[in-house]
Amino acid sequence: MAEKKLIGRITHYFSGIGVAVIELSDDIKAGDKIRIEGATTSFEQVVESMEIENEKVELATVGQSIGMKVKDRVRLHDSVYKIMEVE
């Protein structure tokens, strides 16, 4: 079974390059599985890479904003959740 935990919100989306800007309310790292949900948004993906100020990072923490390639369109204020497998 999986649990989801709110870790951030979408603050910008660059449709031309498919990159979302996420303002974090919790930590996130490369390899984490996330779910993005909103009024018309709903999909899951694995965090393959993320950037802060054009620098690749493996880990981002509370209060930071990250840029991340997303596999589908997202919208302003969509919620970002971390998916955690629970035994």
PyMOL Python script that loads the backbone (N, CA, C, O; Angstrom):
from pymol import cmd

cmd.read_pdbstr("""\
ATOM      1  N   MET A   1       0.837  -1.190   0.000  1.00  0.00           N
ATOM      2  CA  MET A   1       0.000   0.000   0.000  1.00  0.00           C
ATOM      3  C   MET A   1       0.883   1.255   0.000  1.00  0.00           C
ATOM      4  O   MET A   1       2.003   1.237   0.510  1.00  0.00           O
ATOM      5  N   ALA A   2       0.374   2.316  -0.566  1.00  0.00           N
ATOM      6  CA  ALA A   2       1.165   3.552  -0.634  1.00  0.00           C
ATOM      7  C   ALA A   2       0.459   4.683   0.109  1.00  0.00           C
ATOM      8  O   ALA A   2      -0.769   4.753   0.165  1.00  0.00           O
ATOM      9  N   GLU A   3       1.268   5.552   0.669  1.00  0.00           N
ATOM     10  CA  GLU A   3       0.764   6.737   1.347  1.00  0.00           C
ATOM     11  C   GLU A   3       1.310   7.940   0.615  1.00  0.00           C
ATOM     12  O   GLU A   3       2.392   7.879   0.032  1.00  0.00           O
ATOM     13  N   LYS A   4       0.562   9.046   0.640  1.00  0.00           N
ATOM     14  CA  LYS A   4       1.105  10.242   0.007  1.00  0.00           C
ATOM     15  C   LYS A   4       1.208  11.372   1.019  1.00  0.00           C
ATOM     16  O   LYS A   4       0.374  11.515   1.913  1.00  0.00           O
ATOM     17  N   LYS A   5       2.258  12.172   0.850  1.00  0.00           N
ATOM     18  CA  LYS A   5       2.526  13.270   1.773  1.00  0.00           C
ATOM     19  C   LYS A   5       2.759  14.533   0.953  1.00  0.00           C
ATOM     20  O   LYS A   5       3.579  14.538   0.036  1.00  0.00           O
ATOM     21  N   LEU A   6       2.042  15.599   1.281  1.00  0.00           N
ATOM     22  CA  LEU A   6       2.200  16.863   0.564  1.00  0.00           C
ATOM     23  C   LEU A   6       3.612  17.398   0.765  1.00  0.00           C
ATOM     24  O   LEU A   6       4.058  17.567   1.900  1.00  0.00           O
ATOM     25  N   ILE A   7       4.327  17.668  -0.349  1.00  0.00           N
ATOM     26  CA  ILE A   7       5.691  18.184  -0.232  1.00  0.00           C
ATOM     27  C   ILE A   7       5.895  19.508  -0.963  1.00  0.00           C
ATOM     28  O   ILE A   7       6.976  20.091  -0.890  1.00  0.00           O
ATOM     29  N   GLY A   8       4.870  19.990  -1.669  1.00  0.00           N
ATOM     30  CA  GLY A   8       5.046  21.263  -2.354  1.00  0.00           C
ATOM     31  C   GLY A   8       3.899  21.637  -3.264  1.00  0.00           C
ATOM     32  O   GLY A   8       2.916  20.908  -3.399  1.00  0.00           O
ATOM     33  N   ARG A   9       4.054  22.816  -3.895  1.00  0.00           N
ATOM     34  CA  ARG A   9       3.052  23.331  -4.828  1.00  0.00           C
ATOM     35  C   ARG A   9       3.744  23.845  -6.088  1.00  0.00           C
ATOM     36  O   ARG A   9       4.888  24.297  -6.049  1.00  0.00           O
ATOM     37  N   ILE A  10       3.028  23.765  -7.194  1.00  0.00           N
ATOM     38  CA  ILE A  10       3.537  24.300  -8.461  1.00  0.00           C
ATOM     39  C   ILE A  10       3.402  25.820  -8.436  1.00  0.00           C
ATOM     40  O   ILE A  10       2.328  26.351  -8.156  1.00  0.00           O
ATOM     41  N   THR A  11       4.509  26.520  -8.734  1.00  0.00           N
ATOM     42  CA  THR A  11       4.448  27.982  -8.778  1.00  0.00           C
ATOM     43  C   THR A  11       4.642  28.512 -10.199  1.00  0.00           C
ATOM     44  O   THR A  11       4.373  29.684 -10.462  1.00  0.00           O
ATOM     45  N   HIS A  12       5.107  27.661 -11.116  1.00  0.00           N
ATOM     46  CA  HIS A  12       5.285  28.090 -12.508  1.00  0.00           C
ATOM     47  C   HIS A  12       5.399  26.861 -13.392  1.00  0.00           C
ATOM     48  O   HIS A  12       5.814  25.794 -12.940  1.00  0.00           O
ATOM     49  N   TYR A  13       5.028  27.019 -14.654  1.00  0.00           N
ATOM     50  CA  TYR A  13       5.172  25.921 -15.618  1.00  0.00           C
ATOM     51  C   TYR A  13       5.625  26.504 -16.948  1.00  0.00           C
ATOM     52  O   TYR A  13       5.005  27.417 -17.492  1.00  0.00           O
ATOM     53  N   PHE A  14       6.718  25.956 -17.454  1.00  0.00           N
ATOM     54  CA  PHE A  14       7.237  26.364 -18.761  1.00  0.00           C
ATOM     55  C   PHE A  14       6.776  25.331 -19.785  1.00  0.00           C
ATOM     56  O   PHE A  14       7.397  24.277 -19.928  1.00  0.00           O
ATOM     57  N   SER A  15       5.695  25.627 -20.494  1.00  0.00           N
ATOM     58  CA  SER A  15       5.090  24.636 -21.387  1.00  0.00           C
ATOM     59  C   SER A  15       6.004  24.264 -22.547  1.00  0.00           C
ATOM     60  O   SER A  15       5.985  23.118 -22.998  1.00  0.00           O
ATOM     61  N   GLY A  16       6.801  25.201 -23.038  1.00  0.00           N
ATOM     62  CA  GLY A  16       7.680  24.919 -24.173  1.00  0.00           C
ATOM     63  C   GLY A  16       8.700  23.834 -23.887  1.00  0.00           C
ATOM     64  O   GLY A  16       9.055  23.060 -24.776  1.00  0.00           O
ATOM     65  N   ILE A  17       9.178  23.772 -22.630  1.00  0.00           N
ATOM     66  CA  ILE A  17      10.203  22.776 -22.275  1.00  0.00           C
ATOM     67  C   ILE A  17       9.707  21.740 -21.276  1.00  0.00           C
ATOM     68  O   ILE A  17      10.457  20.847 -20.882  1.00  0.00           O
ATOM     69  N   GLY A  18       8.435  21.854 -20.860  1.00  0.00           N
ATOM     70  CA  GLY A  18       7.845  20.857 -19.957  1.00  0.00           C
ATOM     71  C   GLY A  18       8.485  20.832 -18.587  1.00  0.00           C
ATOM     72  O   GLY A  18       8.685  19.764 -18.009  1.00  0.00           O
ATOM     73  N   VAL A  19       8.809  22.013 -18.059  1.00  0.00           N
ATOM     74  CA  VAL A  19       9.453  22.100 -16.747  1.00  0.00           C
ATOM     75  C   VAL A  19       8.537  22.825 -15.760  1.00  0.00           C
ATOM     76  O   VAL A  19       7.988  23.885 -16.058  1.00  0.00           O
ATOM     77  N   ALA A  20       8.389  22.227 -14.589  1.00  0.00           N
ATOM     78  CA  ALA A  20       7.591  22.825 -13.522  1.00  0.00           C
ATOM     79  C   ALA A  20       8.515  23.392 -12.456  1.00  0.00           C
ATOM     80  O   ALA A  20       9.582  22.841 -12.186  1.00  0.00           O
ATOM     81  N   VAL A  21       8.094  24.502 -11.851  1.00  0.00           N
ATOM     82  CA  VAL A  21       8.797  25.037 -10.692  1.00  0.00           C
ATOM     83  C   VAL A  21       7.953  24.668  -9.478  1.00  0.00           C
ATOM     84  O   VAL A  21       6.762  24.974  -9.409  1.00  0.00           O
ATOM     85  N   ILE A  22       8.608  23.994  -8.509  1.00  0.00           N
ATOM     86  CA  ILE A  22       7.904  23.513  -7.313  1.00  0.00           C
ATOM     87  C   ILE A  22       8.506  24.180  -6.091  1.00  0.00           C
ATOM     88  O   ILE A  22       9.712  24.105  -5.855  1.00  0.00           O
ATOM     89  N   GLU A  23       7.643  24.838  -5.310  1.00  0.00           N
ATOM     90  CA  GLU A  23       8.077  25.413  -4.033  1.00  0.00           C
ATOM     91  C   GLU A  23       7.864  24.335  -2.975  1.00  0.00           C
ATOM     92  O   GLU A  23       6.748  23.850  -2.785  1.00  0.00           O
ATOM     93  N   LEU A  24       8.944  23.965  -2.290  1.00  0.00           N
ATOM     94  CA  LEU A  24       8.902  22.805  -1.400  1.00  0.00           C
ATOM     95  C   LEU A  24       8.483  23.139   0.026  1.00  0.00           C
ATOM     96  O   LEU A  24       8.916  24.134   0.606  1.00  0.00           O
ATOM     97  N   SER A  25       7.620  22.272   0.578  1.00  0.00           N
ATOM     98  CA  SER A  25       7.258  22.356   1.992  1.00  0.00           C
ATOM     99  C   SER A  25       7.822  21.144   2.732  1.00  0.00           C
ATOM    100  O   SER A  25       7.575  20.967   3.925  1.00  0.00           O
ATOM    101  N   ASP A  26       8.582  20.313   2.016  1.00  0.00           N
ATOM    102  CA  ASP A  26       9.263  19.144   2.594  1.00  0.00           C
ATOM    103  C   ASP A  26      10.418  18.763   1.671  1.00  0.00           C
ATOM    104  O   ASP A  26      10.525  19.281   0.559  1.00  0.00           O
ATOM    105  N   ASP A  27      11.278  17.860   2.132  1.00  0.00           N
ATOM    106  CA  ASP A  27      12.444  17.462   1.346  1.00  0.00           C
ATOM    107  C   ASP A  27      12.056  16.531   0.195  1.00  0.00           C
ATOM    108  O   ASP A  27      11.053  15.820   0.257  1.00  0.00           O
ATOM    109  N   ILE A  28      12.875  16.556  -0.852  1.00  0.00           N
ATOM    110  CA  ILE A  28      12.676  15.667  -1.994  1.00  0.00           C
ATOM    111  C   ILE A  28      14.062  15.300  -2.532  1.00  0.00           C
ATOM    112  O   ILE A  28      14.996  16.100  -2.479  1.00  0.00           O
ATOM    113  N   LYS A  29      14.174  14.081  -3.047  1.00  0.00           N
ATOM    114  CA  LYS A  29      15.468  13.686  -3.604  1.00  0.00           C
ATOM    115  C   LYS A  29      15.258  12.934  -4.913  1.00  0.00           C
ATOM    116  O   LYS A  29      14.169  12.428  -5.186  1.00  0.00           O
ATOM    117  N   ALA A  30      16.315  12.870  -5.713  1.00  0.00           N
ATOM    118  CA  ALA A  30      16.255  12.131  -6.971  1.00  0.00           C
ATOM    119  C   ALA A  30      15.886  10.679  -6.648  1.00  0.00           C
ATOM    120  O   ALA A  30      16.399  10.100  -5.690  1.00  0.00           O
ATOM    121  N   GLY A  31      15.002  10.104  -7.446  1.00  0.00           N
ATOM    122  CA  GLY A  31      14.563   8.729  -7.226  1.00  0.00           C
ATOM    123  C   GLY A  31      13.236   8.630  -6.492  1.00  0.00           C
ATOM    124  O   GLY A  31      12.592   7.582  -6.513  1.00  0.00           O
ATOM    125  N   ASP A  32      12.817   9.729  -5.836  1.00  0.00           N
ATOM    126  CA  ASP A  32      11.522   9.719  -5.161  1.00  0.00           C
ATOM    127  C   ASP A  32      10.399   9.597  -6.192  1.00  0.00           C
ATOM    128  O   ASP A  32      10.514  10.090  -7.314  1.00  0.00           O
ATOM    129  N   LYS A  33       9.319   8.936  -5.794  1.00  0.00           N
ATOM    130  CA  LYS A  33       8.137   8.851  -6.645  1.00  0.00           C
ATOM    131  C   LYS A  33       7.184   9.941  -6.174  1.00  0.00           C
ATOM    132  O   LYS A  33       6.897  10.050  -4.982  1.00  0.00           O
ATOM    133  N   ILE A  34       6.695  10.749  -7.113  1.00  0.00           N
ATOM    134  CA  ILE A  34       5.791  11.829  -6.736  1.00  0.00           C
ATOM    135  C   ILE A  34       4.475  11.724  -7.494  1.00  0.00           C
ATOM    136  O   ILE A  34       4.377  11.036  -8.510  1.00  0.00           O
ATOM    137  N   ARG A  35       3.479  12.410  -6.985  1.00  0.00           N
ATOM    138  CA  ARG A  35       2.169  12.515  -7.630  1.00  0.00           C
ATOM    139  C   ARG A  35       1.813  13.995  -7.673  1.00  0.00           C
ATOM    140  O   ARG A  35       1.934  14.696  -6.668  1.00  0.00           O
ATOM    141  N   ILE A  36       1.379  14.466  -8.821  1.00  0.00           N
ATOM    142  CA  ILE A  36       0.957  15.856  -8.959  1.00  0.00           C
ATOM    143  C   ILE A  36      -0.542  15.860  -9.206  1.00  0.00           C
ATOM    144  O   ILE A  36      -1.035  15.205 -10.124  1.00  0.00           O
ATOM    145  N   GLU A  37      -1.266  16.612  -8.367  1.00  0.00           N
ATOM    146  CA  GLU A  37      -2.724  16.640  -8.449  1.00  0.00           C
ATOM    147  C   GLU A  37      -3.239  18.070  -8.434  1.00  0.00           C
ATOM    148  O   GLU A  37      -2.705  18.938  -7.744  1.00  0.00           O
ATOM    149  N   GLY A  38      -4.285  18.291  -9.210  1.00  0.00           N
ATOM    150  CA  GLY A  38      -4.964  19.583  -9.225  1.00  0.00           C
ATOM    151  C   GLY A  38      -6.350  19.388  -9.802  1.00  0.00           C
ATOM    152  O   GLY A  38      -6.813  18.256  -9.948  1.00  0.00           O
ATOM    153  N   ALA A  39      -7.015  20.481 -10.131  1.00  0.00           N
ATOM    154  CA  ALA A  39      -8.385  20.413 -10.649  1.00  0.00           C
ATOM    155  C   ALA A  39      -8.455  19.534 -11.901  1.00  0.00           C
ATOM    156  O   ALA A  39      -9.391  18.752 -12.066  1.00  0.00           O
ATOM    157  N   THR A  40      -7.453  19.669 -12.782  1.00  0.00           N
ATOM    158  CA  THR A  40      -7.457  18.875 -14.020  1.00  0.00           C
ATOM    159  C   THR A  40      -6.141  18.121 -14.214  1.00  0.00           C
ATOM    160  O   THR A  40      -5.857  17.636 -15.309  1.00  0.00           O
ATOM    161  N   THR A  41      -5.342  18.024 -13.158  1.00  0.00           N
ATOM    162  CA  THR A  41      -4.043  17.363 -13.226  1.00  0.00           C
ATOM    163  C   THR A  41      -4.047  16.139 -12.318  1.00  0.00           C
ATOM    164  O   THR A  41      -4.544  16.205 -11.193  1.00  0.00           O
ATOM    165  N   SER A  42      -3.500  15.029 -12.792  1.00  0.00           N
ATOM    166  CA  SER A  42      -3.396  13.842 -11.949  1.00  0.00           C
ATOM    167  C   SER A  42      -2.473  12.825 -12.612  1.00  0.00           C
ATOM    168  O   SER A  42      -2.885  12.107 -13.523  1.00  0.00           O
ATOM    169  N   PHE A  43      -1.211  12.765 -12.149  1.00  0.00           N
ATOM    170  CA  PHE A  43      -0.286  11.763 -12.665  1.00  0.00           C
ATOM    171  C   PHE A  43       0.847  11.538 -11.675  1.00  0.00           C
ATOM    172  O   PHE A  43       1.100  12.353 -10.788  1.00  0.00           O
ATOM    173  N   GLU A  44       1.525  10.402 -11.855  1.00  0.00           N
ATOM    174  CA  GLU A  44       2.679  10.058 -11.017  1.00  0.00           C
ATOM    175  C   GLU A  44       3.915   9.959 -11.894  1.00  0.00           C
ATOM    176  O   GLU A  44       3.830   9.635 -13.079  1.00  0.00           O
ATOM    177  N   GLN A  45       5.054  10.240 -11.299  1.00  0.00           N
ATOM    178  CA  GLN A  45       6.327  10.044 -12.002  1.00  0.00           C
ATOM    179  C   GLN A  45       7.440   9.946 -10.974  1.00  0.00           C
ATOM    180  O   GLN A  45       7.266  10.292  -9.805  1.00  0.00           O
ATOM    181  N   VAL A  46       8.594   9.464 -11.441  1.00  0.00           N
ATOM    182  CA  VAL A  46       9.779   9.390 -10.589  1.00  0.00           C
ATOM    183  C   VAL A  46      10.611  10.640 -10.849  1.00  0.00           C
ATOM    184  O   VAL A  46      10.737  11.089 -11.988  1.00  0.00           O
ATOM    185  N   VAL A  47      11.178  11.196  -9.782  1.00  0.00           N
ATOM    186  CA  VAL A  47      12.034  12.374  -9.913  1.00  0.00           C
ATOM    187  C   VAL A  47      13.360  11.919 -10.525  1.00  0.00           C
ATOM    188  O   VAL A  47      14.161  11.262  -9.861  1.00  0.00           O
ATOM    189  N   GLU A  48      13.584  12.268 -11.782  1.00  0.00           N
ATOM    190  CA  GLU A  48      14.812  11.844 -12.457  1.00  0.00           C
ATOM    191  C   GLU A  48      15.923  12.859 -12.258  1.00  0.00           C
ATOM    192  O   GLU A  48      17.074  12.490 -12.023  1.00  0.00           O
ATOM    193  N   SER A  49      15.580  14.138 -12.353  1.00  0.00           N
ATOM    194  CA  SER A  49      16.569  15.178 -12.088  1.00  0.00           C
ATOM    195  C   SER A  49      15.846  16.456 -11.718  1.00  0.00           C
ATOM    196  O   SER A  49      14.704  16.681 -12.117  1.00  0.00           O
ATOM    197  N   MET A  50      16.523  17.282 -10.958  1.00  0.00           N
ATOM    198  CA  MET A  50      15.954  18.576 -10.572  1.00  0.00           C
ATOM    199  C   MET A  50      17.080  19.591 -10.491  1.00  0.00           C
ATOM    200  O   MET A  50      18.249  19.241 -10.326  1.00  0.00           O
ATOM    201  N   GLU A  51      16.701  20.855 -10.612  1.00  0.00           N
ATOM    202  CA  GLU A  51      17.692  21.915 -10.603  1.00  0.00           C
ATOM    203  C   GLU A  51      17.259  23.047  -9.686  1.00  0.00           C
ATOM    204  O   GLU A  51      16.072  23.327  -9.522  1.00  0.00           O
ATOM    205  N   ILE A  52      18.262  23.688  -9.093  1.00  0.00           N
ATOM    206  CA  ILE A  52      18.045  24.927  -8.351  1.00  0.00           C
ATOM    207  C   ILE A  52      18.993  25.938  -8.978  1.00  0.00           C
ATOM    208  O   ILE A  52      20.206  25.729  -9.001  1.00  0.00           O
ATOM    209  N   GLU A  53      18.431  27.050  -9.494  1.00  0.00           N
ATOM    210  CA  GLU A  53      19.253  28.082 -10.145  1.00  0.00           C
ATOM    211  C   GLU A  53      20.160  27.479 -11.226  1.00  0.00           C
ATOM    212  O   GLU A  53      21.344  27.809 -11.295  1.00  0.00           O
ATOM    213  N   ASN A  54      19.616  26.611 -12.057  1.00  0.00           N
ATOM    214  CA  ASN A  54      20.340  25.971 -13.170  1.00  0.00           C
ATOM    215  C   ASN A  54      21.466  25.033 -12.754  1.00  0.00           C
ATOM    216  O   ASN A  54      22.286  24.651 -13.590  1.00  0.00           O
ATOM    217  N   GLU A  55      21.523  24.657 -11.486  1.00  0.00           N
ATOM    218  CA  GLU A  55      22.513  23.686 -11.004  1.00  0.00           C
ATOM    219  C   GLU A  55      21.776  22.394 -10.663  1.00  0.00           C
ATOM    220  O   GLU A  55      20.797  22.412  -9.917  1.00  0.00           O
ATOM    221  N   LYS A  56      22.250  21.264 -11.214  1.00  0.00           N
ATOM    222  CA  LYS A  56      21.629  19.973 -10.882  1.00  0.00           C
ATOM    223  C   LYS A  56      21.847  19.649  -9.412  1.00  0.00           C
ATOM    224  O   LYS A  56      22.943  19.834  -8.884  1.00  0.00           O
ATOM    225  N   VAL A  57      20.796  19.162  -8.753  1.00  0.00           N
ATOM    226  CA  VAL A  57      20.906  18.765  -7.344  1.00  0.00           C
ATOM    227  C   VAL A  57      20.285  17.392  -7.170  1.00  0.00           C
ATOM    228  O   VAL A  57      19.377  17.012  -7.909  1.00  0.00           O
ATOM    229  N   GLU A  58      20.780  16.648  -6.185  1.00  0.00           N
ATOM    230  CA  GLU A  58      20.233  15.327  -5.869  1.00  0.00           C
ATOM    231  C   GLU A  58      19.197  15.419  -4.751  1.00  0.00           C
ATOM    232  O   GLU A  58      18.316  14.567  -4.630  1.00  0.00           O
ATOM    233  N   LEU A  59      19.318  16.475  -3.931  1.00  0.00           N
ATOM    234  CA  LEU A  59      18.439  16.655  -2.778  1.00  0.00           C
ATOM    235  C   LEU A  59      18.049  18.120  -2.669  1.00  0.00           C
ATOM    236  O   LEU A  59      18.892  19.003  -2.824  1.00  0.00           O
ATOM    237  N   ALA A  60      16.779  18.380  -2.403  1.00  0.00           N
ATOM    238  CA  ALA A  60      16.303  19.747  -2.172  1.00  0.00           C
ATOM    239  C   ALA A  60      15.507  19.730  -0.871  1.00  0.00           C
ATOM    240  O   ALA A  60      14.865  18.734  -0.540  1.00  0.00           O
ATOM    241  N   THR A  61      15.554  20.831  -0.141  1.00  0.00           N
ATOM    242  CA  THR A  61      14.948  20.866   1.190  1.00  0.00           C
ATOM    243  C   THR A  61      13.851  21.919   1.308  1.00  0.00           C
ATOM    244  O   THR A  61      13.630  22.727   0.406  1.00  0.00           O
ATOM    245  N   VAL A  62      13.176  21.881   2.446  1.00  0.00           N
ATOM    246  CA  VAL A  62      12.065  22.787   2.753  1.00  0.00           C
ATOM    247  C   VAL A  62      12.431  24.233   2.420  1.00  0.00           C
ATOM    248  O   VAL A  62      13.514  24.707   2.763  1.00  0.00           O
ATOM    249  N   GLY A  63      11.507  24.929   1.744  1.00  0.00           N
ATOM    250  CA  GLY A  63      11.715  26.344   1.462  1.00  0.00           C
ATOM    251  C   GLY A  63      12.392  26.620   0.140  1.00  0.00           C
ATOM    252  O   GLY A  63      12.363  27.752  -0.343  1.00  0.00           O
ATOM    253  N   GLN A  64      13.008  25.601  -0.464  1.00  0.00           N
ATOM    254  CA  GLN A  64      13.659  25.810  -1.754  1.00  0.00           C
ATOM    255  C   GLN A  64      12.640  25.669  -2.884  1.00  0.00           C
ATOM    256  O   GLN A  64      11.607  25.018  -2.726  1.00  0.00           O
ATOM    257  N   SER A  65      12.944  26.285  -4.016  1.00  0.00           N
ATOM    258  CA  SER A  65      12.147  26.093  -5.231  1.00  0.00           C
ATOM    259  C   SER A  65      13.017  25.353  -6.228  1.00  0.00           C
ATOM    260  O   SER A  65      14.169  25.724  -6.456  1.00  0.00           O
ATOM    261  N   ILE A  66      12.464  24.311  -6.816  1.00  0.00           N
ATOM    262  CA  ILE A  66      13.223  23.501  -7.765  1.00  0.00           C
ATOM    263  C   ILE A  66      12.555  23.528  -9.137  1.00  0.00           C
ATOM    264  O   ILE A  66      11.343  23.709  -9.255  1.00  0.00           O
ATOM    265  N   GLY A  67      13.371  23.344 -10.161  1.00  0.00           N
ATOM    266  CA  GLY A  67      12.855  23.154 -11.503  1.00  0.00           C
ATOM    267  C   GLY A  67      12.946  21.670 -11.812  1.00  0.00           C
ATOM    268  O   GLY A  67      13.966  21.037 -11.541  1.00  0.00           O
ATOM    269  N   MET A  68      11.883  21.111 -12.378  1.00  0.00           N
ATOM    270  CA  MET A  68      11.884  19.679 -12.660  1.00  0.00           C
ATOM    271  C   MET A  68      11.102  19.397 -13.937  1.00  0.00           C
ATOM    272  O   MET A  68      10.021  19.943 -14.153  1.00  0.00           O
ATOM    273  N   LYS A  69      11.667  18.539 -14.775  1.00  0.00           N
ATOM    274  CA  LYS A  69      10.988  18.110 -15.997  1.00  0.00           C
ATOM    275  C   LYS A  69       9.795  17.238 -15.582  1.00  0.00           C
ATOM    276  O   LYS A  69       9.946  16.301 -14.797  1.00  0.00           O
ATOM    277  N   VAL A  70       8.610  17.556 -16.117  1.00  0.00           N
ATOM    278  CA  VAL A  70       7.422  16.762 -15.803  1.00  0.00           C
ATOM    279  C   VAL A  70       6.893  16.132 -17.092  1.00  0.00           C
ATOM    280  O   VAL A  70       7.040  16.689 -18.179  1.00  0.00           O
ATOM    281  N   LYS A  71       6.276  14.963 -16.946  1.00  0.00           N
ATOM    282  CA  LYS A  71       5.868  14.200 -18.134  1.00  0.00           C
ATOM    283  C   LYS A  71       4.521  14.650 -18.696  1.00  0.00           C
ATOM    284  O   LYS A  71       4.112  14.197 -19.765  1.00  0.00           O
ATOM    285  N   ASP A  72       3.832  15.538 -17.979  1.00  0.00           N
ATOM    286  CA  ASP A  72       2.530  16.018 -18.438  1.00  0.00           C
ATOM    287  C   ASP A  72       2.376  17.473 -18.018  1.00  0.00           C
ATOM    288  O   ASP A  72       3.152  17.978 -17.207  1.00  0.00           O
ATOM    289  N   ARG A  73       1.383  18.138 -18.566  1.00  0.00           N
ATOM    290  CA  ARG A  73       1.152  19.542 -18.242  1.00  0.00           C
ATOM    291  C   ARG A  73       0.716  19.684 -16.776  1.00  0.00           C
ATOM    292  O   ARG A  73      -0.075  18.883 -16.276  1.00  0.00           O
ATOM    293  N   VAL A  74       1.234  20.698 -16.104  1.00  0.00           N
ATOM    294  CA  VAL A  74       0.793  21.005 -14.739  1.00  0.00           C
ATOM    295  C   VAL A  74       0.304  22.447 -14.718  1.00  0.00           C
ATOM    296  O   VAL A  74       0.556  23.219 -15.643  1.00  0.00           O
ATOM    297  N   ARG A  75      -0.396  22.790 -13.653  1.00  0.00           N
ATOM    298  CA  ARG A  75      -0.965  24.128 -13.549  1.00  0.00           C
ATOM    299  C   ARG A  75      -0.584  24.782 -12.226  1.00  0.00           C
ATOM    300  O   ARG A  75      -0.244  24.109 -11.254  1.00  0.00           O
ATOM    301  N   LEU A  76      -0.651  26.102 -12.217  1.00  0.00           N
ATOM    302  CA  LEU A  76      -0.344  26.881 -11.024  1.00  0.00           C
ATOM    303  C   LEU A  76      -1.154  26.368  -9.829  1.00  0.00           C
ATOM    304  O   LEU A  76      -2.355  26.123  -9.946  1.00  0.00           O
ATOM    305  N   HIS A  77      -0.508  26.213  -8.714  1.00  0.00           N
ATOM    306  CA  HIS A  77      -1.120  25.777  -7.445  1.00  0.00           C
ATOM    307  C   HIS A  77      -1.457  24.299  -7.366  1.00  0.00           C
ATOM    308  O   HIS A  77      -2.052  23.867  -6.379  1.00  0.00           O
ATOM    309  N   ASP A  78      -1.092  23.494  -8.391  1.00  0.00           N
ATOM    310  CA  ASP A  78      -1.266  22.038  -8.268  1.00  0.00           C
ATOM    311  C   ASP A  78      -0.444  21.576  -7.069  1.00  0.00           C
ATOM    312  O   ASP A  78       0.601  22.152  -6.765  1.00  0.00           O
ATOM    313  N   SER A  79      -0.919  20.541  -6.395  1.00  0.00           N
ATOM    314  CA  SER A  79      -0.211  19.991  -5.232  1.00  0.00           C
ATOM    315  C   SER A  79       0.745  18.886  -5.664  1.00  0.00           C
ATOM    316  O   SER A  79       0.445  18.104  -6.567  1.00  0.00           O
ATOM    317  N   VAL A  80       1.903  18.833  -5.004  1.00  0.00           N
ATOM    318  CA  VAL A  80       2.903  17.805  -5.286  1.00  0.00           C
ATOM    319  C   VAL A  80       3.033  16.928  -4.031  1.00  0.00           C
ATOM    320  O   VAL A  80       3.297  17.427  -2.937  1.00  0.00           O
ATOM    321  N   TYR A  81       2.846  15.634  -4.208  1.00  0.00           N
ATOM    322  CA  TYR A  81       2.928  14.682  -3.096  1.00  0.00           C
ATOM    323  C   TYR A  81       4.058  13.702  -3.321  1.00  0.00           C
ATOM    324  O   TYR A  81       4.358  13.332  -4.457  1.00  0.00           O
ATOM    325  N   LYS A  82       4.684  13.282  -2.233  1.00  0.00           N
ATOM    326  CA  LYS A  82       5.668  12.192  -2.299  1.00  0.00           C
ATOM    327  C   LYS A  82       4.895  10.908  -2.012  1.00  0.00           C
ATOM    328  O   LYS A  82       4.114  10.842  -1.063  1.00  0.00           O
ATOM    329  N   ILE A  83       5.123   9.883  -2.847  1.00  0.00           N
ATOM    330  CA  ILE A  83       4.467   8.587  -2.642  1.00  0.00           C
ATOM    331  C   ILE A  83       5.408   7.703  -1.835  1.00  0.00           C
ATOM    332  O   ILE A  83       6.554   7.484  -2.228  1.00  0.00           O
ATOM    333  N   MET A  84       4.922   7.197  -0.708  1.00  0.00           N
ATOM    334  CA  MET A  84       5.748   6.339   0.137  1.00  0.00           C
ATOM    335  C   MET A  84       5.081   4.976   0.264  1.00  0.00           C
ATOM    336  O   MET A  84       3.907   4.873   0.619  1.00  0.00           O
ATOM    337  N   GLU A  85       5.840   3.949  -0.029  1.00  0.00           N
ATOM    338  CA  GLU A  85       5.325   2.587   0.106  1.00  0.00           C
ATOM    339  C   GLU A  85       5.280   2.234   1.590  1.00  0.00           C
ATOM    340  O   GLU A  85       6.259   2.415   2.313  1.00  0.00           O
ATOM    341  N   VAL A  86       4.124   1.726   2.032  1.00  0.00           N
ATOM    342  CA  VAL A  86       3.957   1.358   3.442  1.00  0.00           C
ATOM    343  C   VAL A  86       3.690  -0.139   3.505  1.00  0.00           C
ATOM    344  O   VAL A  86       2.857  -0.671   2.771  1.00  0.00           O
ATOM    345  N   GLU A  87       4.409  -0.801   4.389  1.00  0.00           N
ATOM    346  CA  GLU A  87       4.239  -2.258   4.538  1.00  0.00           C
ATOM    347  C   GLU A  87       2.920  -2.572   5.205  1.00  0.00           C
ATOM    348  O   GLU A  87       2.598  -3.741   5.417  1.00  0.00           O
TER     349      GLU A  87
END
""", "prot")
cmd.dss("prot")
cmd.show_as("cartoon", "prot")
cmd.util.cbc("prot")
cmd.orient("prot")
